[in-house]
């Protein structure tokens, strides 16, 4: 089907050694004979994702960005083990085939998983997928429902991940420190934003459960035969045990809706602007109704999500400015980072917290 998510040619500077990959995978699974063709999926602002095409089977390989040596920030082994632990209790996780920690193969840790073939809604819905307003709304609800379902998974599923109570405080302190470490001379200070988040931080986590930390439309896979239905959830790099409202705040940082200003519209990377999609306020209300969590102070989580997004972009921009990340799109991130500071400041001024 033409609408299926299609990889592209591998970007310059991000090539893999197909021969080494073939030899390694043959040692893991003898049925994997021959050398796979390798193509690259168009995402990859953080970790890089490749399609390995064998004659009768497709696999997906995930590796950290080139030039990044801080293992904890892009821990492929951790991500794969999280997926393996969640698969029995959250079936939308892809099955993991192999976890490689041998630097002789690719000079980095990586893992290989089964491909979930389907549609991925990126900046726009896949070409040829025409949904009515009602169908779009149902798709939106189904995506949010998968996040809610994840938040119902017992945290014991990730018993070895996460540090328990105090998640919110650790996140505010952690992301503030990361921003200061990654800040470049052309980036805003975010001092007022960090101070506000520290001051308005809830005294306790609303709950402690399994959270994804990057739950977006372009990280879900839709059924090609019934594209309102979610059959897979991808990108488990930052999954942990933590506060579910922090997870929702992260999700809504990417939720650009139809009435947002022009600059925020330029940052849109998922089809949340379409007629039928819930607004951010509607998502919060729907989530609260389904979970029973109190969301009266959601301004905090909204601003936290935007700040965290700015930090992630700043980390990527810093790598690009040092020549460690090759995607030329990253060079424009500085404009969006500085916009996000202003957006946070505007929301702070309007907040009643």
N, C-alpha and C positions, 0 to 999 in steps of 0.2 A: 504494500500500500504506500502510495507516494507520501501520505501524511506522516508516516513513521519517522521518528527522530533520526536525522541523518548526520553521520560524522562527516568531517571535511579532511582535506589534506593536512598532514602534520605541519604545524607552524615551524618556521625556521628557528633553529636553536633549541627545539624541544623534541628532536628525533630520539627514537629508541633503537637499541640493537636487537633486531628481530631474531637473529640467530641465537643469541644468548637466551632470549625469552623462550624460544622454541625448545631449546635443550632443557631449560629448567622445568617448563611445564610438562614435557615428555617424562621427566623423572618423577613428577607428581601424579600424572595420569597417562598411562601408556597408550590410551586411545587417541591422544592428541599428537598425531603424526604430522610431519612437515613443518614448514615455516609459515606463520600466519602473515597475512597482509595487515598493515597497521594504519588506522586512520584516527583522527582526533576529534573529540566532541567540541563544539564551539564555546562551551563554558570554560572554566578554568582560571578564574581570577585568583584562586588560591591553589588548591591541589589540581593536578592535571588528570584528565580522563581520556582513555584511548579505547578504541574498538579493535579487538584481535579477531580477524576473520579467518577461520579454518574452513575447509571445504564443506563440512556438514555441521558446523557449530560456531556460534559467535560468543566471545567472552569479552569482559570489560576489565581493563587494568587501571588502577589508581596509583599515582605516585605523587610525592611532594614537588613543589616548584623547583626548577633548577637554581642552583646557587644558594639555596637556603639550607643552612647547617644546624639550625636549632631544632632538634628532633621533636621536642615537646610541643612545638607550635604546629607541626604538620605530621602527627604521629600516625603513620599508616597501620602499624601493628595494633595500636589501641583501637582505631576505627574499625578494623576488621574483626577484632575480638568483641567489640560492642555489638556489631551486626550479628555475629554468630550467637551471642547470648540472647539477643532479642528475637531472632527468627522464630523460635518455637512459640513465643507468646504474642508476637506482632508480625503476622504473616506477610506484610507488605515489604519486608526487608529482603533484598536480594541474597541468594545463597552464596557463601564464600567458598571458593574452590581451593585457593592457595594463599599463604602468607609467607613472603620471602624476606628474610633478614640477612641474607648473604650479600655483602657489598660487591662481590665479584660478578654478580649478574647485571645490576644496573647502577651500582655505586650509591644505592639508597634502598631503604625499605619500601616495599610495595605489596599490593595484594591484587588478586584476580578473582572476579566474581562472575556469576551467571548474568547474562543480559536479560533484562525484562523488556521484551519488545512491545513498544506502545508509542503513544503520543505524549510529547512533553510540551506543555504550554509555556513558551518563553515570553518574549516581549509581546508577541501576538499569538493568538491561537494558530495551530498549524494550518497552512494553506489548504483550502478545500474543506475545512471543518466549519460549517455554518450552523450555529446554534441560535435558537430563538431566545428572546429575553427570559422566558420561563426556564428554558433548558440551561441558560447561562447561570441563572440563579441557583438551580439545582446543583450544577457543577461546583459552584462556589461553596454551597452548604456541605457538599460531600467532601471537599478538601478540608474545610474547617473541622468536619466530623472526624476525619482521620487524625487530626492533631489532638482533638479531645479524647479519642480512643487511646492514643499514645499516653496521654496524661492519666489514664486509668490503669496502665500497666503497673503492677506492683514493683516498687523500687528494688525489691529483692532480686529482680531479674538482672540488675546491674550492681550486685552486692559489693563488688570490688572497685566500683567507680563512684566518684563523688565523696564529699566530706561531711554530709549531713547538714544540720542546721547552720544558719549563718551564711547561706548561699548568696543572698542579696548583698550583704555587706562585702563579701569577698569579690563579687562582680564589680561593684562600684570602685573599690580600691584597686582591683586588678586592671580593669580597663583604663582607669585614670593613669596608672603607672605605665601601661603599654603606650598610651598616647604620648606621654612625655618622652618616653624612650624613642618613639618613632618620629617625633615631630621634626619637620624640616623648616628651614628659615622662612619659606613662603606660606606656611600654614598658620592658621589662627591659634590663639592660645587655649581656647576652651576653658579658661580659668573660671569664669562665672558659671558655666554649665556644670563643671565638676563640683564646684562649691555648693550649688543648688541641689544636685543629686545627693551629695553627702548629707546635707541638712534635712532634706525631705524624705530620706530613706525610711521605709517602714521599719518598725522596731523588731518585727519577726517575719519570717517567710509565711506566705499564705498556706503553703503545703509543701511537701517534699515528694517528688515523683520523677519518673523518667521523662526527660525533656530532650528535644531534638536540637534546638539552638540555631537552626537555619531552615525552618519550615517555610518553604515558599512554593509557589506554583511551578517554578522551573526545577523543583526537586521532587515533583510527583510524576508518575507515569500513568497515563489514562489508557483504558481498554480501547483498542482500535475499533472493536465492534459495538461498543457502547461508551462513547467518549465522555459521558458524564460520570463514569465510574472510575475510581482510583484503584489501580492494581499494584502500584509500587511506590515506595518512598525512598529517595536516594540521599546521598551525602550525609553520612553519620559522623563526620569528623569531630564535631563539637558536642555530640550527645553526651549527657551525663545525668546525674540525679540532682534536681534543683527545684526552684520555685516556678510553677507553671505560668504565673503571670509575667515573669521575666521572659519566658519563652514566647508568650503571646506578644509582648512588647517588641521583641526582636522581629517577629513576623510582620507586624504592622509598620515597621520602619521601611519596608519595601512596598507597602500597600498604597500605591499612587492611585487616587480616584479621579473621576471625571472633572470635578470642580477644583482641583488643586492648581496652584500657580504654574506658570509656564516653565520655570526652572525645575521644579519638582517633576513636572511632566517629562522633561528631558532625561530624568534619571530612571524613568519607568522601565522595568525589565520583566514585567509580568502583566497579563491582560486584565488587571483589576479595574480598569477604566471603562470596561464595556457595560452597556445597558444590561441590567440584571445582576451585576456584581454588587455585593453588599458594600456599604461604606465602612470605614474603620469603626465608627461609632456603632453601626449595626453588628459588626463582627463581635465587638466587646459585649454588647447586650446579648447576642445569641450565645456566646461562650458562657457568660455568667448564668444565663437561664439553664443551660445544659449541665453545668458543673456545680452550681450553687455557690461559687466563690464570690466574695464581695469585691466590687470593682470601683467603688466610689472615689478612690484615689488614683485612677488609672493614668492621670497626667504624668505621674512619676515614671510609670512603665513605658509610656509613649516617648518621653524625652530620653530615658535610658536607652531605648532601642535605637533612636536616631544617633545618639552619642556613640554607642557601640559600633554602629555602621560606619560612622566617621573614622573611628579608630581602625577598623579593619581596612578601610580604603587608604588610610594614612600609612599603614604598615605595607600595603601593596605598593603605594606610590613611593615610599622610601626605597623599597627593593628596586623599583624601576629606575629611580634617580641614581642608584648606585650601579646600575647596569646588570642587576641580577635577574630581573624579570624582562622578558622580551616583547610582550604584547604591547604594541604602540598605543592602544586604547588607554593603558594605565597612565599615560602622560597627562591625560585630561582630568584625572581624578582630583587634582588639587583644587579645581574650581568647584567641584561638588562638595569637597570637604569643607571649604570655607562657607559655602551655601548652607550646609547642615549646621554649622555653628550659629548662623543667623536664624535659621529655622528654630533651633532649640531656644535661642534667646527670646524669640517672639512668643513661643508657647509658654515659656516661663513667665513672661510679662502678663499673659492672659490667664494663667493658672490661679485657682483659688486655694491651692495648697499652702 
